[in-house]
């Protein structure tokens, strides 16, 4: 019985050591796909922006109030109709990170 137990323990140990080695070689391959940016939640999506302005797209079928996240004070919310685009004013030096519903 002792020889059988030893053989089983050796087989299990060998299997456990083989799995991480196989996983390590598979993860060493270079990744060709570019990073996927997570979609913003809700109906408000940040569009184009420049010095002093940002566009917010309403991707839903109803009117929303929306703004953009910037360092410091966020601009006041604006209303955007279904499927529309609203332009919001920004302070000098503000760069929007994302749009959100108010």
N, CA, C and O of each residue as an XYZ file, in Angstrom:
408
protein
N       0.817     -1.178      0.000
C       0.000      0.000      0.000
C       0.867      1.251      0.000
O       0.479      2.261     -0.586
N       2.028      1.210      0.640
C       2.911      2.360      0.720
C       3.494      2.689     -0.642
O       3.630      3.867     -0.974
N       3.841      1.698     -1.437
C       4.376      1.947     -2.780
C       3.318      2.591     -3.676
O       3.638      3.485     -4.459
N       2.075      2.151     -3.571
C       0.998      2.721     -4.360
C       0.776      4.185     -3.992
O       0.598      5.029     -4.870
N       0.786      4.490     -2.682
C       0.605      5.866     -2.224
C       1.766      6.735     -2.715
O       1.539      7.858     -3.165
N       2.974      6.248     -2.638
C       4.138      7.005     -3.114
C       4.043      7.278     -4.606
O       4.368      8.375     -5.061
N       3.602      6.298     -5.362
C       3.471      6.477     -6.806
C       2.410      7.522     -7.126
O       2.607      8.343     -8.022
N       1.287      7.506     -6.407
C       0.236      8.493     -6.625
C       0.703      9.901     -6.261
O       0.410     10.855     -6.981
N       1.420     10.037     -5.161
C       1.934     11.343     -4.744
C       2.920     11.867     -5.776
O       2.880     13.051     -6.110
N       3.787     11.034     -6.281
C       4.763     11.458     -7.284
C       4.061     11.875     -8.585
O       4.464     12.851     -9.217
N       3.019     11.143     -8.984
C       2.290     11.473    -10.202
C       1.556     12.806    -10.038
O       1.544     13.629    -10.954
N       0.951     13.012     -8.880
C       0.240     14.269     -8.634
C       1.218     15.438     -8.596
O       0.926     16.497     -9.150
N       2.354     15.271     -7.965
C       3.353     16.341     -7.903
C       3.874     16.664     -9.298
O       4.064     17.835     -9.630
N       4.102     15.662    -10.103
C       4.558     15.891    -11.476
C       3.524     16.657    -12.298
O       3.876     17.532    -13.088
N       2.253     16.325    -12.111
C       1.185     17.021    -12.846
C       1.082     18.469    -12.403
O       0.891     19.352    -13.240
N       1.204     18.736    -11.118
C       1.133     20.108    -10.607
C       2.297     20.959    -11.100
O       2.122     22.147    -11.371
N       3.458     20.376    -11.218
C       4.623     21.127    -11.686
C       4.562     21.363    -13.191
O       5.107     22.356    -13.673
N       3.921     20.489    -13.935
C       3.849     20.638    -15.388
C       2.864     21.729    -15.796
O       3.078     22.385    -16.815
N       1.797     21.943    -15.038
C       0.781     22.934    -15.400
C       1.332     24.357    -15.370
O       1.148     25.075    -16.353
N       2.006     24.818    -14.288
C       2.540     26.187    -14.322
C       3.583     26.387    -15.411
O       3.676     27.482    -15.966
N       4.358     25.382    -15.729
C       5.361     25.519    -16.780
C       4.687     25.732    -18.125
O       5.139     26.559    -18.918
N       3.635     25.015    -18.389
C       2.909     25.190    -19.646
C       2.244     26.563    -19.692
O       2.219     27.206    -20.741
N       1.710     27.011    -18.567
C       1.081     28.321    -18.532
C       2.115     29.425    -18.727
O       1.832     30.441    -19.362
N       3.296     29.230    -18.188
C       4.345     30.239    -18.326
C       4.796     30.402    -19.761
O       5.055     31.526    -20.191
N       4.899     29.328    -20.512
C       5.319     29.442    -21.897
C       4.228     30.063    -22.756
O       4.527     30.777    -23.713
N       2.979     29.802    -22.431
C       1.888     30.377    -23.215
C       1.789     31.885    -22.989
O       1.479     32.628    -23.920
N       2.048     32.342    -21.769
C       1.921     33.766    -21.486
C       3.144     34.558    -21.946
O       3.117     35.789    -21.935
N       4.205     33.879    -22.345
C       5.399     34.588    -22.789
C       5.265     35.104    -24.225
O       6.083     35.912    -24.664
N       4.252     34.650    -24.957
C       4.059     35.088    -26.342
C       3.644     36.558    -26.368
O       2.886     36.991    -25.499
N       4.121     37.334    -27.340
C       3.746     38.746    -27.410
C       2.265     38.915    -27.740
O       1.680     38.111    -28.465
N       1.686     39.952    -27.208
C       0.278     40.251    -27.448
C       0.189     41.285    -28.560
O       0.758     42.371    -28.445
N      -0.519     40.957    -29.634
C      -0.589     41.842    -30.795
C      -1.761     42.808    -30.727
O      -1.723     43.866    -31.355
N      -2.799     42.464    -29.980
C      -3.993     43.311    -29.937
C      -3.725     44.567    -29.107
O      -3.024     44.522    -28.096
N      -4.298     45.694    -29.556
C      -4.155     46.928    -28.805
C      -5.080     46.917    -27.601
O      -6.050     46.159    -27.573
N      -4.794     47.745    -26.612
C      -5.601     47.808    -25.405
C      -7.015     48.272    -25.748
O      -7.196     49.173    -26.567
N      -8.003     47.659    -25.126
C      -9.391     48.004    -25.363
C      -9.810     49.001    -24.297
O      -9.666     48.739    -23.103
N     -10.332     50.152    -24.732
C     -10.805     51.163    -23.802
C     -12.228     50.816    -23.393
O     -13.093     50.588    -24.239
N     -12.457     50.778    -22.096
C     -13.785     50.466    -21.595
C     -14.767     51.563    -21.985
O     -14.453     52.748    -21.875
N     -15.956     51.170    -22.441
C     -16.935     52.184    -22.808
C     -17.411     52.953    -21.584
O     -17.454     52.411    -20.480
N     -17.768     54.217    -21.784
C     -18.300     55.023    -20.708
C     -19.716     54.550    -20.410
O     -20.475     54.258    -21.334
N     -20.085     54.470    -19.125
C     -21.456     54.066    -18.806
C     -22.440     55.195    -19.103
O     -22.053     56.363    -19.133
N     -23.681     54.860    -19.318
C     -24.710     55.868    -19.533
C     -24.797     56.331    -20.975
O     -24.201     55.743    -21.878
N     -25.563     57.411    -21.168
C     -25.854     57.920    -22.509
C     -24.848     58.959    -22.990
O     -24.718     59.165    -24.197
N     -24.135     59.614    -22.085
C     -23.225     60.701    -22.443
C     -21.848     60.145    -22.802
O     -21.234     59.423    -22.017
N     -21.371     60.494    -24.003
C     -20.048     60.061    -24.472
C     -19.235     61.284    -24.882
O     -19.739     62.158    -25.586
N     -18.000     61.347    -24.452
C     -17.113     62.451    -24.814
C     -16.751     62.349    -26.281
O     -16.322     61.298    -26.757
N     -16.926     63.449    -26.992
C     -16.560     63.499    -28.404
C     -15.274     64.292    -28.566
O     -14.376     64.209    -27.729
N     -15.191     65.053    -29.635
C     -14.017     65.885    -29.894
C     -13.952     67.008    -28.862
O     -14.972     67.406    -28.299
N     -12.738     67.515    -28.621
C     -12.577     68.657    -27.726
C     -11.336     69.436    -28.109
O     -10.446     68.925    -28.788
N     -11.290     70.662    -27.670
C     -10.164     71.537    -27.947
C     -10.078     72.592    -26.858
O     -10.797     72.516    -25.862
N      -9.210     73.572    -27.037
C      -9.057     74.613    -26.024
C     -10.374     75.369    -25.820
O     -10.843     76.060    -26.725
N     -10.966     75.236    -24.636
C     -12.168     75.977    -24.301
C     -13.489     75.312    -24.649
O     -14.536     75.918    -24.421
N     -13.499     74.094    -25.190
C     -14.745     73.432    -25.557
C     -14.611     71.914    -25.571
O     -13.508     71.374    -25.659
N     -15.760     71.232    -25.481
C     -15.836     69.773    -25.611
C     -17.217     69.409    -26.131
O     -18.211     70.028    -25.751
N     -17.281     68.408    -26.997
C     -18.547     67.899    -27.512
C     -18.958     66.673    -26.702
O     -18.140     65.808    -26.389
N     -20.244     66.624    -26.373
C     -20.819     65.475    -25.668
C     -21.889     64.876    -26.571
O     -22.801     65.579    -27.006
N     -21.779     63.585    -26.853
C     -22.752     62.873    -27.678
C     -23.765     62.177    -26.778
O     -23.391     61.529    -25.801
N     -25.043     62.309    -27.106
C     -26.105     61.574    -26.437
C     -26.429     60.369    -27.307
O     -27.011     60.521    -28.381
N     -26.062     59.182    -26.860
C     -26.256     57.975    -27.663
C     -27.582     57.274    -27.373
O     -27.837     56.179    -27.875
N     -28.425     57.916    -26.557
C     -29.718     57.318    -26.193
C     -30.869     58.011    -26.918
O     -30.681     59.038    -27.570
N     -32.038     57.442    -26.796
C     -33.219     57.941    -27.471
C     -34.065     58.873    -26.622
O     -35.254     59.033    -26.894
N     -33.491     59.489    -25.608
C     -34.205     60.450    -24.780
C     -33.266     61.605    -24.413
O     -32.046     61.471    -24.503
N     -33.839     62.731    -24.000
C     -33.051     63.914    -23.637
C     -32.325     63.668    -22.316
O     -32.886     63.095    -21.382
N     -31.067     64.111    -22.253
C     -30.268     63.967    -21.032
C     -29.665     65.311    -20.640
O     -29.614     66.239    -21.448
N     -29.217     65.404    -19.413
C     -28.359     66.492    -18.949
C     -26.975     65.881    -18.753
O     -26.850     64.798    -18.181
N     -25.938     66.566    -19.223
C     -24.603     65.980    -19.159
C     -23.539     67.050    -18.980
O     -23.770     68.232    -19.239
N     -22.370     66.612    -18.532
C     -21.198     67.468    -18.389
C     -19.969     66.607    -18.624
O     -20.079     65.434    -18.982
N     -18.792     67.198    -18.419
C     -17.531     66.470    -18.561
C     -16.721     66.600    -17.284
O     -16.822     67.596    -16.568
N     -15.921     65.587    -17.009
C     -15.028     65.578    -15.855
C     -13.707     66.242    -16.236
O     -13.061     65.847    -17.206
N     -13.316     67.245    -15.468
C     -12.024     67.918    -15.643
C     -11.385     68.085    -14.277
O     -12.054     67.887    -13.263
N     -10.108     68.443    -14.221
C      -9.477     68.764    -12.950
C     -10.110     70.037    -12.411
O     -10.347     70.976    -13.172
N     -10.383     70.086    -11.135
C     -10.991     71.283    -10.559
C     -12.500     71.220    -10.665
O     -13.095     70.162    -10.458
N     -13.124     72.341    -10.984
C     -14.579     72.432    -11.062
C     -15.073     71.957    -12.423
O     -14.594     72.412    -13.461
N     -16.037     71.037    -12.406
C     -16.649     70.571    -13.654
C     -17.589     71.646    -14.194
O     -18.228     72.353    -13.416
N     -17.678     71.776    -15.520
C     -18.621     72.734    -16.116
C     -20.064     72.379    -15.753
O     -20.363     71.234    -15.415
N     -20.955     73.373    -15.827
C     -22.379     73.147    -15.574
C     -22.943     72.163    -16.594
O     -22.437     72.050    -17.711
N     -23.986     71.462    -16.200
C     -24.628     70.487    -17.079
C     -25.391     71.196    -18.190
O     -25.903     72.301    -18.009
N     -25.455     70.538    -19.341
C     -26.224     71.042    -20.477
C     -27.209     69.957    -20.887
O     -26.975     68.773    -20.641
N     -28.312     70.360    -21.511
C     -29.278     69.389    -22.028
C     -28.936     69.048    -23.471
O     -28.575     69.911    -24.272
N     -29.064     67.742    -23.780
C     -28.780     67.255    -25.137
C     -29.934     66.361    -25.548
O     -30.290     65.429    -24.827
N     -30.519     66.641    -26.706
C     -31.644     65.861    -27.210
C     -31.242     64.465    -27.634
O     -30.055     64.153    -27.722
N     -32.233     63.622    -27.899
C     -31.975     62.232    -28.294
C     -31.071     62.147    -29.520
O     -31.368     62.746    -30.554
N     -29.986     61.418    -29.410
C     -29.056     61.231    -30.517
C     -28.286     62.481    -30.900
O     -27.599     62.487    -31.922
N     -28.381     63.535    -30.110
C     -27.748     64.809    -30.453
C     -26.353     64.976    -29.881
O     -25.835     64.118    -29.167
N     -25.766     66.115    -30.224
C     -24.441     66.493    -29.735
C     -24.560     67.882    -29.131
O     -25.154     68.781    -29.726
N     -23.993     68.049    -27.947
C     -23.964     69.347    -27.304
C     -22.529     69.788    -27.091
O     -21.663     68.969    -26.785
N     -22.275     71.074    -27.252
C     -20.937     71.618    -27.024
C     -20.947     72.357    -25.697
O     -21.816     73.189    -25.437
N     -19.975     72.041    -24.870
C     -19.879     72.626    -23.541
C     -18.601     73.450    -23.456
O     -17.575     73.067    -24.018
N     -18.659     74.571    -22.761
C     -17.491     75.430    -22.600
C     -16.591     74.960    -21.463
O     -17.067     74.462    -20.443
N     -15.292     75.124    -21.653
C     -14.304     74.743    -20.646
C     -13.450     75.946    -20.282
O     -13.303     76.875    -21.076
N     -12.889     75.930    -19.085
C     -11.949     76.967    -18.682
C     -10.603     76.728    -19.362
O     -10.310     75.620    -19.810
N      -9.795     77.775    -19.434
C      -8.467     77.664    -20.049
C      -7.650     76.587    -19.339
O      -7.571     76.569    -18.111
N      -7.049     75.699    -20.111
C      -6.207     74.645    -19.566
C      -6.950     73.384    -19.157
O      -6.316     72.382    -18.826
N      -8.284     73.408    -19.171
C      -9.056     72.213    -18.818
C      -9.013     71.199    -19.947
O      -9.172     71.553    -21.115
N      -8.800     69.943    -19.600
C      -8.856     68.852    -20.570
C      -9.838     67.819    -20.045
O      -9.628     67.273    -18.962
N     -10.907     67.535    -20.786
C     -11.927     66.602    -20.282
C     -11.435     65.159    -20.293
O     -10.734     64.734    -21.211
N     -11.815     64.414    -19.252
C     -11.466     63.004    -19.147
C     -12.576     62.118    -19.714
O     -12.306     61.164    -20.445
N     -13.824     62.438    -19.372
C     -14.962     61.669    -19.842
C     -16.226     62.486    -19.645
O     -16.222     63.479    -18.918
N     -17.307     62.069    -20.292
C     -18.601     62.722    -20.147
C     -19.454     61.889    -19.190
O     -19.269     60.679    -19.061
N     -20.384     62.560    -18.529
C     -21.279     61.855    -17.623
C     -22.631     62.559    -17.578
O     -22.745     63.743    -17.895
N     -23.657     61.800    -17.176
C     -24.987     62.358    -17.032
C     -25.130     63.010    -15.658
O     -24.639     62.489    -14.657
N     -25.799     64.141    -15.627
C     -26.001     64.872    -14.368
C     -27.344     64.519    -13.771
O     -27.701     65.030    -12.709
